[in-house]
């Protein structure tokens, strides 16, 4: 009998003969995405009892290794048996509530397994049935993403790459009908004055992901908040992050107490953001419009609402690269000394998202002529020595070809408050589009992350040069040297570097520093560690542009981990176009929709 099943059955038999406990809990695992070389899983812990579930742990058996985990910590792993405990903000589960955590594991090709829940770190409460899903869903709280670094319609792709491409295609097609809707409900009177942005970041038919931002419009700060709303017909809450949740019928309550990192709403516009996933038997997803904050209505009908839908078609891929998805950024207003201006549709960025990071040295998706709009030049690619390649049909280095990411695609600071760079998005007609990002303070996956808090207010403009089959709507996977190579590593060969020098496969140099220093080190310690690793990896080899881009992450970007942001599409600055060689400004097709990638 399978070891994990045997362990689960023993747990159930033990429970059957035990006296009833004062609490009851269950948990379920599902596979969010599987790309062959690795996978993303989500585990939801439900408090089925009448008292608060505190200090829980879960156990499961899987023949894997865990590269990154969010919302929880691995307390022990021995021979494929894992014991996982909560992060600080997921430690307490109210009666009827649930918390979720996720992780990136390898190898792929796995199925969900039974999970045993222990309460208070002592007694086993239950072993749940497991559930598995192959459709693309939220990776918003993930610190690792999968980016397709080279997508080609060429018939010269190898069989191994075709296999990876097939995995990518199925993943993309499952979210091909995703749509995004924004609803803002507002009230301008009383101490409960607030607005709520309810953004459907991804909709895959049987479920959807929502990013929520609540804004305090009153003149008094709010310490400790509770937001309540109702889901639509056929919708049921499946788990969330950056808040504690409870449900009663269709009603969902999200809350954070005073003193919690996400529990403070500053006066006159202070915000807090969280997200959740829901199942849906009657798609498409409903846009909630009525909210109460601490018992006071934020308004009835939406004061402003926009909705759009975009199809995400998958192109034939000669290679897919899994990229690390940890990143952070700060934000502040754009200085008037910006070297170029960019026009946009709409005012300030209003769409919710988050940033991650990667650099795998593969040829970008947008470097093939077939993947850019007619009349637009593809993004340039370079040789192993960083010389410009003239052949847009050259095979990617991740397929054994000569085409690499060019070094000058690394991000750079325009001034103290504005940076430029490049990124991978989820897919669709994104090649050459530019987006303005405003970083809002919290991290989407690392509570109390000092870097994300330090970056609040800064801005960045990025051009899409790549797509990722595990990059979800609203996720911006920034190109950052030292950001993690993922599953397809062409960097060791190009730079002559060992895998140890590259840092963690998912998360890169910062993830390696956090493994070295622990998760409670100071921001200065993290930044110093990253800079030291940047100088060792790139400076010692004379790779100056990459070294500068790597240090930018520590110095300008504050070594932030998966920072939350708001975004809007803008016209590409001339400096970005000059570096990439890809210019679609003449198309005049800038969109104000939130889900346009």
Secondary structure, DSSP 8 states (H G I E B T S, - for coil): --HHHHHHHHHHHHHHTS---S--EEEEEEEEEE-SS-EEEEEEEEE-SSS-EES-EEEEE-S-EEEEEESEEEEEEETTEEEEEE-GGGSEE-TTEEEEEEEEEES-S-----EEEEETTTEEEEEE------S----TT-SB--EEEE----TT--HHHHHHHHHHHHHHHTTTT-EEEEEEEEE-SSTT-EEEEEEEEEE-SSEEEEEEEEEE-SSS-EESEEEEEE--TTEEEEEEESSEEEEETTEEEEEE-TTSTT-EE-TTTEEEEEEEEEEESS-S------EEETTEEEESS-SEEEEEE--------SEEE--B-----------TT-S----BSSSS--EEEEEEEE------GGGSGGGS-TT------B-TTS-B---TT--BGGGTSSBB--GGGS-EEEETTEEEEEEEESSSS-TT-EEEEEEEEEESSSTT-HHHHHTTT-EEEEEEEEE-TT--TTEEEEE-TTS--TT---HHHHHT--TGGG-BTTTHHHHHHHHHH-TT--HHHHHHHHHHHHHHHTGGGT-HHHHHHHHHHHHTSTT-SSEEEEEEEE---HHHHHHH----GGG------S---
